[in-house]
Amino acid sequence: MILAAAFCASFAVTVYSVPHVARKLASAGIMGKDINKKDSPLLPEMAGIAIVMGLVCGILSIVALNTLLGEPFPSTLIFAGLCTILIVSLIGIYDDLFDMAQLTKTLLPLAAAVPLVAATITSSRTILIPLIGPIDFGILYPLLLIPLGITVASNLTNMLAGFNGLEAGMGAAMFAFASLIAYLKGATIILFFTVPMLGALLAFLIFNRYPAKVFMGDIGTLSIGATLAVAVIVGGFQSLGAILVAPYLLDFLIKAKNRFPTSKWWGEPHNGKLYPLEGKVRGLCQLIMKLAGGISEPNLARTLILMECATGVAALLLLVPLR
């Protein structure tokens, strides 16, 4: 009941907020080009604020209901995780407004991990690696691996973006499987983060699916990865997060090979389909365009969402034993 209420709260707040936020962004001139369309229409750029609003309301509703019902919950971990997510969101806002240097944006989430490090410094430092077993990382876990986890996850989800419905759709698939697996494994604390984010992303997808009316901006893409990392860290289920970001990691490797291009990563529209600019593959999206011999933007998003769903199924099979 509590999780259902959190889902509904985050969904409702996001659905209500997106149009209002979009109007304010448009009036302030915070707009971005939809570069995968021939006429490159301008859309409100930083509407991911509504996702964070929905997420926060969902998490706080869980805290409030647990408190009223007298149910015990790890409040320190919850609020430390929420603080880390909000710091990452502030980084996204700053980048959306002022376009900070790539290296700065990449490294700043390290600082955002401080509240989570402080809250977990005395917690278990053992990580269960699928097919290998538990490994105790000692002091390296809170001081190195947690900041790296927040930084890597938020940057991975920030890089695979730029197409209508892609970020929200993949994120929704990722959090749906994270929620399912956490529920089956009894990792309740993970659900405190994944269920509200799932509600917020599904609500945002109503406005972001093709043809998009808004973009989520870096505040949205960074917060998706940060929320996943926080959830699996506080839940002690790091292997779940590592598996679920596999498609994002593939995109990262392709872009790393191309020295992380900041331009020409999008598609060239022709007869309703997108093709890699200059025929060159600079990221996972352009690889799919090339392999398909051209693909429509909605089908590109669907393909990547299905890839994330397949990754979720693989995580389910690896992490939840059959009975």
Residue frames as qw, qx, qy, qz and C-alpha x, y, z in Angstrom:
[[0.000, 0.884, 0.467, 0.000, 0.00, 0.00, 0.00],
 [0.311, -0.798, 0.089, 0.508, 2.78, 2.43, 0.94],
 [0.384, -0.203, 0.590, 0.681, 4.72, 1.79, -2.28],
 [0.228, 0.586, 0.691, 0.356, 1.55, 2.11, -4.37],
 [0.102, -0.933, -0.279, 0.202, 0.87, 5.47, -2.71],
 [0.371, -0.612, 0.323, 0.619, 4.45, 6.58, -3.45],
 [0.371, 0.160, 0.697, 0.593, 4.11, 5.57, -7.10],
 [0.100, 0.783, 0.585, 0.188, 0.84, 7.47, -7.44],
 [0.245, -0.881, -0.088, 0.395, 2.26, 10.54, -5.68],
 [0.375, -0.423, 0.463, 0.683, 5.34, 10.73, -7.90],
 [0.290, 0.367, 0.727, 0.503, 3.30, 10.10, -11.06],
 [0.005, 0.861, 0.508, 0.021, 0.68, 12.70, -10.17],
 [0.281, -0.812, 0.050, 0.510, 3.17, 15.38, -9.15],
 [0.373, -0.222, 0.577, 0.692, 5.18, 14.89, -12.34],
 [0.219, 0.535, 0.715, 0.392, 2.13, 14.89, -14.62],
 [0.087, -0.918, -0.365, 0.127, 0.87, 18.05, -12.97],
 [0.375, -0.734, 0.156, 0.544, 4.25, 19.80, -12.93],
 [0.561, 0.057, 0.533, 0.631, 5.54, 19.21, -16.47],
 [0.249, 0.741, 0.454, 0.428, 3.17, 21.64, -18.27],
 [0.268, -0.956, -0.097, 0.068, 3.72, 24.35, -15.65],
 [0.591, -0.517, 0.348, 0.512, 7.50, 23.89, -15.67],
 [0.548, 0.301, 0.536, 0.567, 7.52, 23.85, -19.48],
 [0.115, 0.902, 0.325, 0.259, 5.69, 27.17, -19.67],
 [0.401, -0.881, 0.112, 0.223, 8.09, 28.78, -17.22],
 [0.642, -0.243, 0.472, 0.553, 11.11, 27.45, -19.13],
 [0.441, 0.559, 0.504, 0.488, 9.71, 28.69, -22.43],
 [0.051, -0.973, -0.188, -0.121, 9.04, 32.16, -21.03],
 [0.489, -0.768, 0.285, 0.301, 12.59, 32.26, -19.65],
 [0.511, 0.740, -0.392, -0.192, 14.02, 31.22, -23.03],
 [0.374, -0.434, 0.819, -0.012, 15.47, 27.96, -21.71],
 [0.848, 0.397, 0.102, -0.337, 14.92, 26.01, -24.90],
 [0.410, -0.393, 0.747, 0.346, 16.76, 23.34, -26.85],
 [0.509, 0.407, -0.458, -0.605, 16.70, 22.26, -30.48],
 [0.853, 0.051, 0.495, -0.156, 15.12, 18.94, -31.41],
 [0.042, 0.653, -0.579, -0.487, 17.99, 18.29, -33.79],
 [0.318, 0.005, 0.925, 0.207, 16.67, 14.99, -35.11],
 [0.419, 0.710, 0.542, -0.164, 13.86, 16.82, -36.92],
 [0.530, 0.435, 0.328, 0.650, 14.35, 18.61, -40.24],
 [0.008, -0.832, -0.154, -0.533, 13.03, 21.91, -38.95],
 [0.476, 0.041, -0.560, 0.677, 14.82, 21.53, -35.54],
 [0.354, -0.760, -0.300, -0.456, 11.92, 22.88, -33.42],
 [0.088, 0.408, -0.568, 0.710, 12.70, 24.50, -30.08],
 [0.682, -0.471, -0.532, -0.175, 11.40, 22.74, -26.95],
 [0.465, -0.793, 0.250, -0.305, 11.63, 23.51, -23.21],
 [0.554, 0.509, -0.634, 0.179, 15.02, 22.10, -22.25],
 [0.113, 0.307, -0.765, 0.555, 15.13, 21.54, -18.47],
 [0.687, -0.308, -0.162, -0.638, 11.76, 19.93, -17.75],
 [0.671, -0.008, -0.711, 0.210, 13.48, 17.13, -15.82],
 [0.118, -0.276, 0.471, -0.830, 12.90, 19.40, -12.82],
 [0.742, -0.168, -0.044, -0.647, 9.42, 17.84, -12.75],
 [0.820, 0.052, -0.569, 0.035, 10.96, 14.34, -12.53],
 [0.345, 0.175, -0.632, 0.672, 12.99, 15.33, -9.49],
 [0.405, -0.231, 0.229, -0.854, 9.91, 16.96, -7.93],
 [0.855, -0.098, -0.281, -0.425, 7.93, 13.77, -8.43],
 [0.701, 0.134, -0.634, 0.299, 10.76, 11.62, -7.08],
 [0.079, 0.237, -0.547, 0.799, 11.14, 13.73, -3.94],
 [0.604, -0.190, 0.103, -0.767, 7.39, 13.70, -3.27],
 [0.869, -0.006, -0.448, -0.208, 7.27, 9.94, -3.74],
 [0.553, 0.146, -0.656, 0.492, 10.16, 9.31, -1.35],
 [0.121, -0.215, 0.434, -0.867, 8.77, 11.73, 1.26],
 [0.742, -0.183, -0.140, -0.630, 5.36, 10.06, 1.04],
 [0.803, 0.000, -0.586, 0.103, 7.02, 6.73, 1.91],
 [0.297, 0.168, -0.576, 0.743, 8.78, 8.35, 4.86],
 [0.386, -0.227, 0.177, -0.876, 5.57, 10.02, 6.05],
 [0.827, -0.143, -0.302, -0.452, 3.43, 6.89, 5.78],
 [0.711, 0.044, -0.631, 0.307, 6.02, 4.69, 7.48],
 [0.096, 0.201, -0.492, 0.841, 6.27, 7.24, 10.29],
 [0.560, -0.203, 0.040, -0.802, 2.49, 7.50, 10.74],
 [0.892, -0.080, -0.347, -0.279, 2.06, 3.73, 10.72],
 [0.598, -0.660, 0.438, -0.123, 4.95, 3.20, 13.12],
 [0.959, 0.241, 0.018, 0.150, 6.89, 1.07, 10.64],
 [0.526, -0.646, 0.311, 0.458, 10.67, 1.04, 11.15],
 [0.716, 0.645, 0.104, 0.245, 12.80, 2.29, 8.27],
 [0.680, -0.203, 0.009, 0.704, 16.46, 3.41, 7.88],
 [0.123, 0.958, 0.239, -0.100, 15.82, 7.16, 7.87],
 [0.327, -0.731, 0.357, 0.481, 19.52, 8.10, 7.87],
 [0.448, -0.030, 0.726, 0.521, 20.20, 6.11, 4.71],
 [0.315, 0.712, 0.610, 0.147, 17.04, 7.39, 3.01],
 [0.011, 0.978, 0.098, -0.184, 17.80, 11.05, 3.64],
 [0.393, -0.573, 0.505, 0.512, 21.51, 10.66, 2.83],
 [0.459, 0.218, 0.740, 0.440, 20.57, 9.04, -0.47],
 [0.212, 0.860, 0.461, 0.058, 18.02, 11.74, -1.23],
 [0.201, -0.884, 0.143, 0.398, 20.60, 14.43, -0.44],
 [0.443, -0.276, 0.647, 0.555, 23.06, 12.85, -2.90],
 [0.378, 0.523, 0.693, 0.321, 20.41, 12.71, -5.62],
 [0.056, 0.953, 0.278, -0.108, 19.49, 16.35, -5.08],
 [0.314, -0.711, 0.353, 0.520, 23.14, 17.46, -5.26],
 [0.423, 0.040, 0.730, 0.535, 23.51, 15.62, -8.57],
 [0.240, 0.761, 0.589, 0.129, 20.31, 17.31, -9.75],
 [0.112, -0.926, -0.003, 0.359, 21.78, 20.72, -8.87],
 [0.393, -0.377, 0.592, 0.594, 24.82, 19.84, -10.97],
 [0.358, 0.410, 0.749, 0.377, 22.44, 19.06, -13.84],
 [0.082, 0.920, 0.363, -0.120, 20.64, 22.39, -13.43],
 [0.245, -0.779, 0.265, 0.513, 23.92, 24.29, -13.47],
 [0.389, -0.126, 0.716, 0.566, 25.06, 22.47, -16.60],
 [0.295, 0.646, 0.678, 0.191, 21.72, 23.05, -18.35],
 [0.003, 0.962, 0.208, -0.179, 21.95, 26.76, -17.62],
 [0.105, -0.900, 0.340, 0.250, 25.66, 27.46, -18.03],
 [0.880, 0.441, -0.170, 0.050, 27.09, 24.49, -19.99],
 [0.483, -0.751, 0.445, 0.072, 30.00, 23.62, -17.70],
 [0.246, 0.585, -0.750, -0.186, 33.18, 21.96, -18.96],
 [0.854, 0.013, -0.452, -0.258, 32.79, 18.24, -19.68],
 [0.536, 0.156, -0.704, 0.439, 35.51, 17.20, -17.22],
 [0.172, -0.204, 0.459, -0.847, 33.96, 19.31, -14.46],
 [0.748, -0.086, -0.061, -0.655, 30.52, 17.79, -15.02],
 [0.792, 0.113, -0.600, -0.026, 32.05, 14.32, -15.03],
 [0.460, 0.131, -0.676, 0.561, 33.88, 14.72, -11.72],
 [0.285, -0.372, 0.227, -0.854, 31.43, 16.80, -9.67],
 [0.822, -0.301, -0.288, -0.389, 29.21, 13.82, -8.76],
 [0.626, 0.083, -0.630, 0.451, 32.15, 12.56, -6.70],
 [0.011, -0.176, 0.428, -0.886, 31.40, 15.37, -4.25],
 [0.631, -0.234, -0.177, -0.719, 27.68, 14.59, -4.36],
 [0.771, -0.100, -0.629, -0.012, 28.44, 11.18, -2.83],
 [0.133, 0.361, -0.599, 0.702, 29.67, 12.70, 0.46],
 [0.605, -0.274, 0.268, -0.698, 26.31, 12.39, 2.33],
 [0.946, 0.031, -0.220, -0.236, 26.00, 8.75, 1.28],
 [0.599, 0.343, -0.599, 0.407, 29.61, 8.01, 2.23],
 [0.145, -0.387, 0.524, -0.745, 29.01, 9.51, 5.67],
 [0.766, -0.163, 0.148, -0.604, 25.86, 7.45, 6.18],
 [0.973, 0.116, -0.171, -0.102, 27.44, 4.15, 5.08],
 [0.199, 0.725, -0.613, 0.242, 30.95, 4.50, 6.53],
 [0.347, -0.341, 0.802, -0.348, 30.26, 1.83, 9.18],
 [0.867, 0.197, 0.117, -0.444, 28.07, -0.39, 6.98],
 [0.869, -0.013, 0.457, 0.187, 29.04, -3.65, 5.33],
 [0.089, 0.746, -0.449, -0.484, 31.88, -3.29, 2.84],
 [0.420, -0.056, 0.878, 0.221, 31.23, -6.56, 1.05],
 [0.540, 0.421, -0.204, -0.700, 29.88, -6.70, -2.49],
 [0.730, 0.094, 0.676, -0.038, 28.35, -9.85, -3.94],
 [0.210, 0.508, -0.559, -0.620, 29.72, -10.39, -7.45],
 [0.894, 0.219, 0.125, -0.371, 27.57, -12.69, -9.64],
 [0.918, 0.325, -0.217, 0.066, 29.31, -15.97, -10.52],
 [0.413, 0.512, -0.543, 0.521, 32.25, -15.03, -8.24],
 [0.597, -0.479, -0.590, 0.257, 30.88, -14.50, -4.74],
 [0.281, -0.950, -0.137, 0.013, 31.24, -11.92, -1.96],
 [0.632, 0.296, -0.181, 0.693, 34.32, -9.67, -1.90],
 [0.398, -0.823, -0.253, 0.317, 35.23, -7.46, 1.06],
 [0.485, 0.669, 0.035, 0.561, 36.67, -4.17, -0.25],
 [0.531, -0.335, -0.365, 0.688, 37.37, -2.75, 3.20],
 [0.091, -0.672, -0.190, 0.710, 37.75, 1.01, 3.54],
 [0.115, -0.096, 0.570, 0.808, 37.97, 1.34, -0.24],
 [0.034, 0.537, 0.817, 0.208, 34.24, 0.68, -0.48],
 [0.061, -0.866, -0.429, 0.250, 32.94, 3.84, 1.23],
 [0.230, -0.730, 0.160, 0.624, 35.83, 6.10, 0.29],
 [0.070, -0.346, 0.647, 0.676, 36.33, 5.08, -3.34],
 [0.081, 0.221, 0.911, 0.339, 33.70, 2.72, -4.72],
 [0.100, 0.713, 0.627, -0.298, 30.62, 4.65, -3.54],
 [0.079, 0.728, -0.090, -0.675, 31.76, 7.98, -5.07],
 [0.039, -0.251, 0.767, 0.589, 32.78, 6.16, -8.25],
 [0.154, 0.394, 0.904, 0.056, 29.43, 4.38, -8.39],
 [0.154, 0.787, 0.389, -0.453, 27.49, 7.64, -8.16],
 [0.020, 0.660, -0.357, -0.661, 29.75, 9.33, -10.71],
 [0.105, -0.113, 0.874, 0.462, 29.81, 6.50, -13.24],
 [0.190, 0.500, 0.844, -0.035, 26.08, 5.77, -13.12],
 [0.161, 0.807, 0.276, -0.496, 25.01, 9.42, -13.45],
 [0.036, 0.603, -0.477, -0.638, 27.40, 10.04, -16.34],
 [0.196, 0.047, 0.922, 0.331, 26.43, 6.85, -18.18],
 [0.210, 0.652, 0.724, -0.084, 22.73, 7.76, -18.19],
 [0.067, 0.809, 0.024, -0.584, 23.60, 11.32, -19.15],
 [0.122, -0.420, 0.654, 0.617, 25.51, 10.21, -22.24],
 [0.088, 0.236, 0.900, 0.356, 22.88, 7.96, -23.82],
 [0.146, 0.669, 0.491, -0.538, 20.30, 10.64, -24.56],
 [0.000, 0.390, -0.314, -0.866, 19.02, 13.10, -27.14],
 [0.216, -0.125, -0.772, -0.584, 16.14, 11.26, -28.82],
 [0.556, -0.274, -0.012, -0.785, 12.41, 11.56, -28.13],
 [0.890, -0.261, -0.055, -0.369, 11.28, 9.11, -25.44],
 [0.720, 0.322, -0.568, 0.233, 14.69, 7.50, -25.11],
 [0.125, 0.363, -0.642, 0.663, 15.88, 8.65, -21.68],
 [0.572, -0.190, 0.350, -0.717, 12.51, 8.36, -19.94],
 [0.903, 0.106, -0.230, -0.347, 11.64, 5.07, -21.67],
 [0.664, 0.277, -0.633, 0.284, 14.93, 3.34, -20.92],
 [0.051, -0.336, 0.595, -0.728, 14.91, 4.73, -17.40],
 [0.732, -0.149, 0.146, -0.649, 11.37, 3.46, -16.79],
 [0.901, 0.137, -0.399, -0.099, 12.34, -0.02, -18.02],
 [0.437, 0.360, -0.650, 0.507, 15.44, 0.01, -15.82],
 [0.244, -0.265, 0.537, -0.763, 13.56, 1.03, -12.67],
 [0.842, -0.067, -0.102, -0.525, 10.71, -1.38, -13.38],
 [0.850, 0.133, -0.498, 0.107, 13.12, -4.32, -13.41],
 [0.216, 0.349, -0.609, 0.678, 15.08, -2.92, -10.46],
 [0.536, -0.261, 0.286, -0.750, 11.82, -2.72, -8.49],
 [0.915, 0.001, -0.248, -0.319, 10.74, -6.23, -9.48],
 [0.714, 0.228, -0.578, 0.323, 14.08, -7.81, -8.60],
 [0.001, -0.353, 0.543, -0.762, 14.37, -5.88, -5.34],
 [0.712, -0.217, 0.112, -0.658, 10.85, -6.99, -4.37],
 [0.928, 0.061, -0.348, -0.118, 11.60, -10.64, -5.14],
 [0.604, 0.243, -0.559, 0.514, 14.84, -10.46, -3.15],
 [0.524, -0.707, -0.447, 0.161, 13.21, -8.68, -0.21],
 [0.451, -0.034, -0.077, 0.889, 15.44, -5.61, -0.60],
 [0.008, -0.820, -0.568, 0.070, 12.73, -3.20, 0.55],
 [0.242, -0.726, -0.004, 0.644, 14.91, -0.14, 0.94],
 [0.274, -0.044, 0.596, 0.754, 15.74, -0.18, -2.78],
 [0.060, 0.615, 0.730, 0.291, 12.02, 0.21, -3.51],
 [0.178, -0.778, -0.305, 0.520, 12.01, 3.49, -1.57],
 [0.085, -0.572, 0.338, 0.743, 13.91, 4.99, -4.51],
 [0.131, -0.014, 0.817, 0.562, 13.05, 2.87, -7.55],
 [0.117, 0.601, 0.791, 0.004, 9.25, 2.95, -7.24],
 [0.052, 0.836, 0.211, -0.504, 8.96, 6.78, -7.01],
 [0.082, -0.505, 0.516, 0.687, 11.43, 7.20, -9.89],
 [0.191, 0.220, 0.891, 0.347, 9.45, 4.72, -11.98],
 [0.125, 0.759, 0.607, -0.199, 6.28, 6.73, -11.41],
 [0.033, -0.787, 0.080, 0.610, 8.00, 10.01, -12.26],
 [0.152, -0.315, 0.699, 0.624, 9.56, 8.68, -15.48],
 [0.200, 0.416, 0.861, 0.216, 6.35, 7.09, -16.74],
 [0.092, 0.847, 0.398, -0.341, 4.57, 10.39, -16.16],
 [0.085, -0.691, 0.320, 0.643, 7.30, 12.34, -17.93],
 [0.307, -0.011, 0.823, 0.477, 7.20, 9.93, -20.86],
 [0.303, 0.712, 0.622, -0.119, 3.68, 11.15, -21.65],
 [0.142, 0.946, 0.011, -0.290, 5.19, 14.51, -22.65],
 [0.204, -0.685, 0.593, 0.371, 8.57, 13.27, -23.92],
 [0.647, 0.157, 0.719, 0.199, 7.56, 10.44, -26.25],
 [0.174, -0.038, 0.539, 0.823, 7.66, 11.11, -30.00],
 [0.415, 0.586, -0.079, 0.691, 6.92, 13.82, -30.97],
 [0.476, -0.333, -0.517, 0.629, 8.31, 15.28, -27.77],
 [0.091, -0.907, -0.275, -0.306, 6.86, 18.40, -26.18],
 [0.349, -0.885, 0.291, -0.104, 9.70, 18.77, -23.64],
 [0.673, 0.361, -0.570, 0.302, 13.27, 17.65, -22.98],
 [0.742, -0.608, -0.259, 0.114, 14.41, 16.52, -19.54],
 [0.116, 0.886, -0.346, 0.286, 17.88, 18.09, -19.79],
 [0.457, 0.352, -0.725, 0.377, 20.91, 17.10, -17.74],
 [0.398, -0.313, 0.521, -0.687, 18.98, 17.46, -14.50],
 [0.896, 0.027, 0.074, -0.437, 16.87, 14.52, -15.64],
 [0.836, 0.352, -0.418, 0.044, 19.53, 12.32, -17.22],
 [0.222, 0.465, -0.681, 0.521, 22.00, 12.75, -14.35],
 [0.520, -0.287, 0.472, -0.651, 19.36, 12.11, -11.69],
 [0.925, 0.089, -0.196, -0.312, 18.31, 8.83, -13.33],
 [0.715, 0.299, -0.562, 0.289, 21.77, 7.31, -12.91],
 [0.015, -0.414, 0.576, -0.705, 22.29, 8.85, -9.48],
 [0.722, -0.226, 0.202, -0.622, 18.99, 7.40, -8.22],
 [0.936, 0.113, -0.324, -0.082, 19.84, 3.91, -9.47],
 [0.506, 0.375, -0.596, 0.498, 23.29, 4.08, -7.85],
 [0.286, -0.384, 0.468, -0.743, 21.89, 5.37, -4.55],
 [0.857, -0.136, -0.023, -0.497, 19.20, 2.67, -4.51],
 [0.917, 0.120, -0.372, 0.079, 21.57, -0.27, -5.00],
 [0.324, 0.428, -0.567, 0.625, 24.18, 1.17, -2.63],
 [0.421, -0.346, 0.423, -0.724, 21.80, 1.70, 0.29],
 [0.915, -0.042, 0.016, -0.401, 20.24, -1.68, -0.46],
 [0.450, -0.501, 0.733, 0.094, 23.60, -3.46, -0.62],
 [0.773, 0.344, 0.532, 0.020, 22.69, -4.85, -4.04],
 [0.020, -0.714, 0.358, 0.601, 25.39, -3.25, -6.19],
 [0.309, -0.053, 0.851, 0.422, 25.47, -6.10, -8.71],
 [0.342, 0.672, 0.651, -0.089, 21.90, -5.23, -9.73],
 [0.138, 0.904, -0.014, -0.405, 22.90, -1.72, -10.75],
 [0.237, -0.516, 0.665, 0.486, 26.02, -2.96, -12.54],
 [0.373, 0.225, 0.858, 0.273, 23.96, -5.28, -14.74],
 [0.280, 0.777, 0.539, -0.167, 21.15, -2.84, -15.49],
 [0.075, 0.867, -0.158, -0.466, 23.49, -0.17, -16.91],
 [0.658, -0.068, 0.623, 0.417, 24.95, -2.57, -19.49],
 [0.489, 0.693, 0.427, 0.314, 23.38, -0.82, -22.56],
 [0.061, -0.997, 0.053, 0.020, 24.64, 2.52, -21.26],
 [0.568, -0.573, 0.486, 0.337, 28.10, 1.02, -20.81],
 [0.667, 0.294, 0.552, 0.406, 28.07, -0.20, -24.42],
 [0.257, 0.920, 0.211, 0.206, 27.26, 3.34, -25.56],
 [0.363, -0.880, 0.256, 0.168, 30.08, 4.65, -23.37],
 [0.690, -0.248, 0.541, 0.412, 32.61, 2.27, -24.94],
 [0.551, 0.582, 0.448, 0.396, 31.62, 3.26, -28.49],
 [0.042, 0.985, 0.064, 0.156, 31.87, 6.95, -27.60],
 [0.560, -0.704, 0.342, 0.272, 35.18, 6.41, -25.80],
 [0.716, 0.109, 0.501, 0.475, 36.56, 4.89, -28.99],
 [0.335, 0.709, 0.343, 0.517, 35.51, 8.11, -30.75],
 [0.352, 0.055, -0.292, 0.888, 36.98, 10.33, -28.00],
 [0.034, -0.601, -0.641, 0.476, 33.59, 11.29, -26.59],
 [0.169, 0.345, 0.421, 0.822, 32.20, 13.41, -29.44],
 [0.053, 0.442, 0.469, -0.763, 30.28, 16.50, -28.39],
 [0.469, 0.496, -0.088, -0.726, 28.75, 16.98, -31.85],
 [0.528, 0.332, -0.626, -0.467, 27.45, 14.91, -34.78],
 [0.137, -0.076, 0.955, -0.252, 26.21, 12.17, -32.42],
 [0.556, 0.337, 0.412, -0.638, 22.61, 12.63, -33.60],
 [0.564, 0.275, 0.743, 0.233, 20.82, 11.31, -36.66],
 [0.078, 0.238, -0.370, -0.895, 20.38, 12.80, -40.12],
 [0.556, 0.389, 0.594, -0.432, 16.66, 12.70, -41.01],
 [0.204, 0.288, -0.627, -0.694, 15.71, 11.47, -44.48],
 [0.561, -0.106, -0.629, -0.528, 12.33, 10.16, -45.62],
 [0.749, -0.491, -0.066, -0.440, 11.16, 9.64, -42.04],
 [0.934, -0.189, -0.180, 0.245, 14.27, 7.76, -40.95],
 [0.257, -0.907, 0.325, 0.068, 17.48, 8.69, -39.15],
 [0.886, 0.321, -0.153, 0.296, 20.94, 7.87, -40.50],
 [0.650, -0.517, -0.015, 0.557, 24.38, 8.35, -38.92],
 [0.175, 0.951, -0.113, -0.228, 25.91, 11.71, -39.88],
 [0.209, 0.732, -0.620, -0.190, 28.63, 11.21, -42.49],
 [0.880, 0.117, -0.434, -0.154, 27.94, 7.46, -42.21],
 [0.333, 0.378, -0.711, 0.490, 30.07, 7.29, -39.06],
 [0.694, -0.525, -0.487, -0.076, 29.12, 5.48, -35.84],
 [0.131, 0.535, -0.423, 0.720, 29.89, 7.67, -32.82],
 [0.381, -0.204, 0.611, -0.663, 27.55, 6.05, -30.28],
 [0.298, 0.149, 0.937, -0.108, 25.09, 3.22, -29.70],
 [0.477, 0.626, 0.365, -0.497, 22.21, 5.12, -31.33],
 [0.384, 0.685, -0.414, -0.460, 24.14, 5.62, -34.55],
 [0.107, -0.248, 0.955, 0.118, 25.22, 1.97, -34.49],
 [0.427, 0.387, 0.772, -0.269, 21.55, 0.96, -34.45],
 [0.440, 0.730, 0.003, -0.523, 20.83, 3.44, -37.27],
 [0.194, 0.576, -0.705, -0.366, 23.58, 1.89, -39.37],
 [0.204, -0.051, 0.977, -0.019, 22.67, -1.73, -38.65],
 [0.433, 0.523, 0.647, -0.347, 19.02, -1.02, -39.47],
 [0.342, 0.280, 0.548, 0.711, 19.88, 0.84, -42.68],
 [0.184, -0.289, -0.086, -0.935, 18.03, 3.85, -41.30],
 [0.279, -0.431, -0.837, 0.188, 15.42, 3.83, -38.55],
 [0.203, -0.758, -0.268, -0.560, 12.64, 6.15, -37.42],
 [0.015, -0.482, 0.513, -0.711, 13.14, 8.02, -34.17],
 [0.756, -0.315, 0.191, -0.541, 10.25, 6.22, -32.37],
 [0.976, 0.075, -0.205, -0.016, 11.62, 2.84, -33.44],
 [0.457, 0.486, -0.527, 0.526, 15.11, 3.82, -32.34],
 [0.347, -0.455, 0.458, -0.680, 13.79, 4.61, -28.86],
 [0.915, -0.129, 0.045, -0.381, 11.78, 1.37, -28.81],
 [0.827, 0.313, -0.430, 0.183, 14.84, -0.65, -29.80],
 [0.231, 0.443, -0.591, 0.634, 16.89, 0.75, -26.94],
 [0.603, -0.336, 0.318, -0.650, 14.03, 0.30, -24.47],
 [0.971, 0.034, -0.150, -0.185, 13.79, -3.35, -25.56],
 [0.601, 0.410, -0.550, 0.409, 17.56, -3.66, -25.05],
 [0.167, -0.426, 0.542, -0.705, 17.12, -2.40, -21.50],
 [0.840, -0.163, 0.112, -0.506, 14.24, -4.83, -20.98],
 [0.896, 0.219, -0.379, 0.070, 16.43, -7.70, -22.20],
 [0.293, 0.445, -0.598, 0.599, 19.12, -6.56, -19.77],
 [0.515, -0.353, 0.361, -0.693, 16.51, -6.55, -17.00],
 [0.956, -0.010, -0.124, -0.264, 15.51, -10.12, -17.85],
 [0.700, 0.346, -0.521, 0.345, 19.17, -11.15, -17.73],
 [0.059, -0.445, 0.545, -0.708, 19.52, -9.51, -14.31],
 [0.775, -0.228, 0.143, -0.572, 16.40, -11.33, -13.14],
 [0.951, 0.118, -0.281, -0.040, 17.77, -14.70, -14.26],
 [0.538, 0.407, -0.533, 0.511, 21.21, -14.06, -12.73],
 [0.027, -0.358, 0.502, -0.787, 20.15, -12.58, -9.42],
 [0.685, -0.155, 0.288, -0.651, 16.86, -14.28, -8.54],
 [0.090, -0.209, 0.971, 0.073, 17.25, -18.04, -8.12],
 [0.607, -0.085, -0.515, -0.599, 14.63, -20.26, -9.71],
 [0.409, -0.204, 0.727, -0.512, 12.48, -22.25, -7.28]]
